[in-house]
């Protein structure tokens, strides 16, 4: 799961997908395209919305996406077009590029919308949670 700073959208998505697939054995992680918040916990508003849904993301720590992530992960979900463009620019071949997906395409493959960044909108966290919950439900069904 990848967003800009790895303190709002991607940790929420990581927490949701972990919860939905906790009975399965595979790795779910999140990262940011930028290094603004490396080592920091998720935004308190992200922690609060996840907690409201009985998901604990408070122990997660922000990290920046690394080229090694292309080797370590089979699928890389991005939250928006800017994240998509950034990761495509980091990729070195078609195999890496084919791992990158807009998360909302899981709800509707024709959907090219972005998960909005709620950082500057306190009220946006509920909307973001709902969008990611729906997408992660589709991902969990595909995995099983």
C-alpha positions as a Markdown table, in Angstrom:
| # | Residue | x | y | z |
|---|---|---|---|---|
| 1 | Unk | 0.0 | 0.0 | 0.0 |
| 2 | Unk | 1.6 | 3.3 | -1.1 |
| 3 | Unk | 0.6 | 6.9 | -0.6 |
| 4 | Unk | 2.6 | 10.1 | -0.3 |
| 5 | Unk | 3.7 | 10.3 | 3.3 |
| 6 | Unk | 2.7 | 6.9 | 4.7 |
| 7 | Unk | 0.8 | 8.4 | 7.6 |
| 8 | Unk | -2.8 | 8.5 | 6.4 |
| 9 | Unk | -4.1 | 6.5 | 3.5 |
| 10 | Unk | -1.6 | 3.7 | 3.2 |
| 11 | Unk | -1.5 | 2.7 | 6.9 |
| 12 | Unk | -5.3 | 2.7 | 6.9 |
| 13 | Unk | -5.3 | 0.4 | 3.9 |
| 14 | Unk | -2.6 | -1.8 | 5.4 |
| 15 | Unk | -4.6 | -2.2 | 8.6 |
| 16 | Unk | -7.8 | -2.9 | 6.8 |
| 17 | Unk | -6.3 | -5.6 | 4.6 |
| 18 | Unk | -4.4 | -7.2 | 7.5 |
| 19 | Unk | -7.7 | -7.4 | 9.4 |
| 20 | Unk | -9.6 | -8.9 | 6.5 |
| 21 | Unk | -6.8 | -11.5 | 5.8 |
| 22 | Unk | -5.5 | -12.2 | 9.3 |
| 23 | Unk | -6.2 | -15.9 | 8.8 |
| 24 | Unk | -3.8 | -16.0 | 5.8 |
| 25 | Unk | -0.1 | -16.2 | 5.7 |
| 26 | Unk | 1.4 | -13.4 | 3.6 |
| 27 | Unk | 3.0 | -10.0 | 4.0 |
| 28 | Unk | 1.1 | -6.7 | 3.9 |
| 29 | Unk | 3.1 | -3.5 | 4.3 |
| 30 | Unk | 2.8 | 0.2 | 3.5 |
| 31 | Unk | 5.1 | 3.0 | 2.4 |
| 32 | Unk | 5.2 | 6.5 | 1.1 |
| 33 | Unk | 6.7 | 7.9 | -2.1 |
| 34 | Unk | 8.2 | 10.8 | 0.0 |
| 35 | Unk | 10.4 | 10.6 | 3.0 |
| 36 | Unk | 8.6 | 13.3 | 5.0 |
| 37 | Unk | 7.5 | 11.2 | 7.9 |
| 38 | Unk | 10.0 | 8.3 | 8.1 |
| 39 | Unk | 9.8 | 6.6 | 11.5 |
| 40 | Unk | 6.7 | 8.4 | 12.6 |
| 41 | Unk | 3.4 | 6.8 | 13.6 |
| 42 | Unk | 0.3 | 7.2 | 11.5 |
| 43 | Unk | -1.6 | 10.5 | 11.8 |
| 44 | Unk | -3.8 | 10.4 | 15.0 |
| 45 | Unk | -6.9 | 10.9 | 12.8 |
| 46 | Unk | -6.0 | 7.8 | 10.8 |
| 47 | Unk | -5.4 | 5.8 | 14.0 |
| 48 | Unk | -8.7 | 7.0 | 15.4 |
| 49 | Unk | -10.8 | 6.0 | 12.3 |
| 50 | Unk | -9.1 | 2.6 | 12.2 |
| 51 | Unk | -9.7 | 2.1 | 16.0 |
| 52 | Unk | -13.3 | 3.0 | 15.5 |
| 53 | Unk | -13.5 | -0.1 | 13.3 |
| 54 | Unk | -11.5 | -2.3 | 15.7 |
| 55 | Unk | -8.2 | -2.0 | 13.8 |
| 56 | Unk | -5.0 | -1.0 | 15.5 |
| 57 | Unk | -2.5 | 0.8 | 13.3 |
| 58 | Unk | -0.9 | 2.8 | 16.1 |
| 59 | Unk | 2.3 | 0.8 | 16.1 |
| 60 | Unk | 3.0 | 1.2 | 12.4 |
| 61 | Unk | 5.9 | 3.4 | 11.4 |
| 62 | Unk | 6.2 | 5.4 | 8.2 |
| 63 | Unk | 8.8 | 4.4 | 5.7 |
| 64 | Unk | 9.7 | 5.5 | 2.2 |
| 65 | Unk | 9.1 | 3.2 | -0.8 |
| 66 | Unk | 12.3 | 1.6 | -1.9 |
| 67 | Unk | 13.3 | -0.2 | -5.2 |
| 68 | Unk | 13.7 | -3.4 | -3.2 |
| 69 | Unk | 9.9 | -3.3 | -2.7 |
| 70 | Unk | 9.6 | -4.3 | -6.3 |
| 71 | Unk | 11.4 | -7.6 | -5.4 |
| 72 | Unk | 9.6 | -8.1 | -2.1 |
| 73 | Unk | 6.0 | -7.7 | -3.1 |
| 74 | Unk | 3.8 | -9.3 | -5.8 |
| 75 | Unk | 1.3 | -6.4 | -5.9 |
| 76 | Unk | 1.8 | -2.8 | -5.1 |
| 77 | Unk | -1.4 | -0.8 | -4.5 |
| 78 | Unk | -1.2 | 3.0 | -4.9 |
| 79 | Unk | -3.7 | 5.5 | -3.6 |
| 80 | Unk | -3.5 | 8.1 | -6.5 |
| 81 | Unk | -2.3 | 8.9 | -9.9 |
| 82 | Unk | 0.8 | 10.8 | -8.5 |
| 83 | Unk | 1.8 | 7.7 | -6.5 |
| 84 | Unk | 1.3 | 5.6 | -9.7 |
| 85 | Unk | 3.4 | 8.0 | -11.8 |
| 86 | Unk | 6.2 | 8.1 | -9.2 |
| 87 | Unk | 6.4 | 4.3 | -8.9 |
| 88 | Unk | 6.3 | 3.8 | -12.6 |
| 89 | Unk | 9.3 | 6.2 | -12.8 |
| 90 | Unk | 11.2 | 4.1 | -10.3 |
| 91 | Unk | 10.5 | 0.8 | -12.0 |
| 92 | Unk | 13.1 | -0.6 | -14.3 |
| 93 | Unk | 11.1 | -3.0 | -16.4 |
| 94 | Unk | 7.6 | -4.2 | -17.4 |
| 95 | Unk | 7.5 | -6.9 | -14.7 |
| 96 | Unk | 7.9 | -4.2 | -12.0 |
| 97 | Unk | 5.4 | -1.9 | -13.7 |
| 98 | Unk | 2.8 | -4.6 | -13.9 |
| 99 | Unk | 2.9 | -5.0 | -10.1 |
| 100 | Unk | 1.6 | -1.4 | -9.6 |
| 101 | Unk | -2.1 | -0.9 | -9.4 |
| 102 | Unk | -4.5 | 1.9 | -8.4 |
| 103 | Unk | -6.3 | 0.5 | -5.4 |
| 104 | Unk | -9.7 | 1.8 | -6.5 |
| 105 | Unk | -9.4 | -0.2 | -9.7 |
| 106 | Unk | -10.2 | -3.2 | -7.4 |
| 107 | Unk | -13.8 | -1.8 | -6.9 |
| 108 | Unk | -14.2 | -1.0 | -10.6 |
| 109 | Unk | -11.4 | -1.7 | -13.2 |
| 110 | Unk | -12.6 | 1.4 | -15.2 |
| 111 | Unk | -12.3 | 3.6 | -12.2 |
| 112 | Unk | -9.2 | 5.8 | -12.4 |
| 113 | Unk | -10.2 | 7.9 | -9.4 |
| 114 | Unk | -7.7 | 8.6 | -6.6 |
| 115 | Unk | -8.2 | 8.0 | -2.9 |
| 116 | Unk | -8.2 | 11.6 | -1.7 |
| 117 | Unk | -5.5 | 12.7 | 0.8 |
| 118 | Unk | -7.4 | 13.5 | 4.0 |
| 119 | Unk | -4.4 | 15.2 | 5.6 |
| 120 | Unk | -5.8 | 18.7 | 5.3 |
| 121 | Unk | -9.5 | 17.6 | 5.8 |
| 122 | Unk | -10.4 | 16.2 | 9.2 |
| 123 | Unk | -13.7 | 15.0 | 7.8 |
| 124 | Unk | -12.0 | 13.2 | 4.9 |
| 125 | Unk | -10.8 | 10.3 | 7.1 |
| 126 | Unk | -14.2 | 8.6 | 7.2 |
| 127 | Unk | -14.6 | 8.8 | 3.4 |
| 128 | Unk | -11.1 | 7.5 | 2.9 |
| 129 | Unk | -11.7 | 4.6 | 5.3 |
| 130 | Unk | -14.9 | 3.7 | 3.5 |
| 131 | Unk | -13.3 | 3.7 | 0.1 |
| 132 | Unk | -10.3 | 1.7 | 1.3 |
| 133 | Unk | -12.5 | -0.8 | 3.1 |
| 134 | Unk | -14.5 | -1.5 | 0.0 |
| 135 | Unk | -11.3 | -1.9 | -2.1 |
| 136 | Unk | -9.7 | -4.1 | 0.5 |
| 137 | Unk | -12.8 | -6.3 | 0.7 |
| 138 | Unk | -12.4 | -6.9 | -3.1 |
| 139 | Unk | -8.7 | -7.6 | -2.7 |
| 140 | Unk | -9.3 | -10.1 | 0.2 |
| 141 | Unk | -11.9 | -11.9 | -1.9 |
| 142 | Unk | -9.4 | -12.2 | -4.8 |
| 143 | Unk | -6.7 | -13.5 | -2.5 |
| 144 | Unk | -8.9 | -16.2 | -1.1 |
